[in-house]
Amino acid sequence: MYDQPYHLGDLSNQKILITGGAGFIGSHLTEYLLKYGAIVRVIDNFITGRRENIDLFKNNPRFEFIEGDICNKADCDRACDGMNSLLHQAALGSVPRSIKDPVATNRINVDGFLTMMIAARDAGIQRVVYASSSSVYGDHPGLPKVEDKIGKQLSPYAVSKYTNELYAHVFGLNYGMKIIGLRYFNIFGPRQDPNGQYAAVIPKWIDMLKKNERPVINGDGSNTRDFTFVENAVQANIKAMTTENKNAFGQIYNIACGYQFSLMDLFNSLKEIIGANTEPVFGPKREGDIPQSLADVNKAKKLFGYNPEFAFKDGLKITVEDF
Ligand SMILES: NC(=O)c1ccc[n+]([C@@H]2O[C@H](COP(=O)([O-])OP(=O)(O)OC[C@H]3O[C@@H](n4cnc5c(N)ncnc54)[C@H](O)[C@@H]3O)[C@@H](O)[C@H]2O)c1
């Protein structure tokens, strides 16, 4: 992966802070940036991240790790000190988890976001890219999803991500920071955790199909998602972090492929790639789930040159091979 650079110029004088760098997407950003010579500092408290994700980098002299909490201002200050840019990935994921425990989601995703943004402001970090989510679209019926047409959020997780977007706007206005929000649509790829009650569907199903177990499809399998390979999300972060287009700052962008696949399509593709011989079990619908998800990605293409190069099936093959 990451055989081609997505940035122009030299990153070797860039000091980049990645929050949640022991997690799935954060560890890919770390991998990319170290590969192209940047100095990378990660802050993570391992609430969902894994030590093995950063073990890959621990012998790299350009890598530094801080075990800390984004809800703690002193930890955030230490993490931001001397950095040029912030890629904020740390959050508590999962819609069902947020429905079960809205307070925990709010504490990390809203209070933690705010604490980290204040630390970035105080440290003079101008460039910030942060992870938002397609869940912000809530009950808006329009397809494909266009950034400025959102409905009412359907879960505490979606509320937390929407709140990030509102704060990001206000921080740009009042403190002159150049902030870009990325609404990720179902990102998948190597290192995504297959374990636990709140695991994402792709790693969970790969794990089960490899063990010849039968995955549960919530609903009838017709729900669609704009599944997006992680290298596309890394490309978006790098291009957003390095763009010099003034019109790109203070905005939010869909990060996806612009194609939708149903859960049945996903099941059949994985079954074929893995060579499994099993059928799914159909279970009840999940609370807070949106039936269809498809992104219009033209805004990110136009304003900072995002160009998702990895198609759904190619990404699935790489993910299965790596598993
Ligand atoms: N994966 C997706 O499909 C997807 C979709 C939409 C949005 N997102 C967002 O993208 C970001 C990254 O998601 P991911 O899939 O890599 O999840 P992940 O759980 O693998 O990574 C999140 C990381 O943040 C860390 N973290 C959480 N709370 C922390 C705290 N208080 N202090 C320090 N570190 C903390 C976790 O330990 C973990 O390493 C999150 O903000 C998530 O909400 C992801």
The ligand as an SDF file (V2000), in Angstrom:
LIG
                    3D

 44 48  0  0  0  0  0  0  0  0999 V2000
  -14.1080    3.4130   10.2680 N   0  0  0  0  0  0  0  0  0  0  0  0
  -15.1620    4.0240    9.7400 C   0  0  0  0  0  0  0  0  0  0  0  0
  -15.8350    3.4800    8.8830 O   0  0  0  0  0  0  0  0  0  0  0  0
  -15.5310    5.4120   10.1690 C   0  0  0  0  0  0  0  0  0  0  0  0
  -16.6650    6.0000    9.5910 C   0  0  0  0  0  0  0  0  0  0  0  0
  -17.0100    7.2860    9.9760 C   0  0  0  0  0  0  0  0  0  0  0  0
  -16.2300    7.9870   10.8760 C   0  0  0  0  0  0  0  0  0  0  0  0
  -15.1460    7.3630   11.4420 N   0  0  0  0  0  0  0  0  0  0  0  0
  -14.3500    8.1260   12.3960 C   0  0  0  0  0  0  0  0  0  0  0  0
  -12.9770    7.9890   12.0380 O   0  0  0  0  0  0  0  0  0  0  0  0
  -12.1540    8.0390   13.1830 C   0  0  0  0  0  0  0  0  0  0  0  0
  -11.2310    6.8310   13.2410 C   0  0  0  0  0  0  0  0  0  0  0  0
  -12.0340    5.6630   13.2680 O   0  0  0  0  0  0  0  0  0  0  0  0
  -11.4320    4.1890   13.2660 P   0  0  0  0  0  0  0  0  0  0  0  0
  -12.3410    3.3600   12.4600 O   0  0  0  0  0  0  0  0  0  0  0  0
   -9.9920    4.2360   12.9650 O   0  0  0  0  0  0  0  0  0  0  0  0
  -11.6860    3.7880   14.7900 O   0  0  0  0  0  0  0  0  0  0  0  0
  -10.6990    3.1390   15.8790 P   0  0  0  0  0  0  0  0  0  0  0  0
  -11.5580    2.8300   17.0500 O   0  0  0  0  0  0  0  0  0  0  0  0
   -9.9060    2.0360   15.2770 O   0  0  0  0  0  0  0  0  0  0  0  0
   -9.7300    4.3470   16.2120 O   0  0  0  0  0  0  0  0  0  0  0  0
  -10.0260    5.3420   17.1570 C   0  0  0  0  0  0  0  0  0  0  0  0
   -8.7910    5.5070   18.0270 C   0  0  0  0  0  0  0  0  0  0  0  0
   -9.0140    6.5750   18.9560 O   0  0  0  0  0  0  0  0  0  0  0  0
   -8.5090    6.1810   20.2130 C   0  0  0  0  0  0  0  0  0  0  0  0
   -9.2180    6.9350   21.2570 N   0  0  0  0  0  0  0  0  0  0  0  0
  -10.5320    6.9040   21.5560 C   0  0  0  0  0  0  0  0  0  0  0  0
  -10.7820    7.7010   22.6150 N   0  0  0  0  0  0  0  0  0  0  0  0
   -9.6070    8.2590   22.9760 C   0  0  0  0  0  0  0  0  0  0  0  0
   -9.2350    9.1550   24.0000 C   0  0  0  0  0  0  0  0  0  0  0  0
  -10.1440    9.6370   24.8780 N   0  0  0  0  0  0  0  0  0  0  0  0
   -7.9570    9.5590   24.0800 N   0  0  0  0  0  0  0  0  0  0  0  0
   -7.0320    9.0650   23.2060 C   0  0  0  0  0  0  0  0  0  0  0  0
   -7.3160    8.1950   22.2340 N   0  0  0  0  0  0  0  0  0  0  0  0
   -8.6050    7.7870   22.1190 C   0  0  0  0  0  0  0  0  0  0  0  0
   -8.8040    4.6890   20.2910 C   0  0  0  0  0  0  0  0  0  0  0  0
   -8.0400    4.0150   21.2670 O   0  0  0  0  0  0  0  0  0  0  0  0
   -8.4750    4.2630   18.8710 C   0  0  0  0  0  0  0  0  0  0  0  0
   -7.1320    3.9140   18.7380 O   0  0  0  0  0  0  0  0  0  0  0  0
  -13.1160    8.1670   14.3660 C   0  0  0  0  0  0  0  0  0  0  0  0
  -13.2480    9.5400   14.6670 O   0  0  0  0  0  0  0  0  0  0  0  0
  -14.4110    7.6200   13.8240 C   0  0  0  0  0  0  0  0  0  0  0  0
  -15.5320    8.1400   14.5080 O   0  0  0  0  0  0  0  0  0  0  0  0
  -14.7810    6.0990   11.1090 C   0  0  0  0  0  0  0  0  0  0  0  0
  1  2  1  0
  2  3  2  0
  2  4  1  0
  4  5  1  0
  4 44  2  0
  5  6  2  0
  6  7  1  0
  7  8  2  0
  8  9  1  0
  8 44  1  0
  9 10  1  0
  9 42  1  0
 10 11  1  0
 11 12  1  0
 11 40  1  0
 12 13  1  0
 13 14  1  0
 14 15  2  0
 14 16  1  0
 14 17  1  0
 17 18  1  0
 18 19  2  0
 18 20  1  0
 18 21  1  0
 21 22  1  0
 22 23  1  0
 23 24  1  0
 23 38  1  0
 24 25  1  0
 25 26  1  0
 25 36  1  0
 26 27  1  0
 26 35  1  0
 27 28  2  0
 28 29  1  0
 29 30  1  0
 29 35  2  0
 30 31  1  0
 30 32  2  0
 32 33  1  0
 33 34  2  0
 34 35  1  0
 36 37  1  0
 36 38  1  0
 38 39  1  0
 40 41  1  0
 40 42  1  0
 42 43  1  0
M  CHG  2   8   1  16  -1
M  END
$$$$
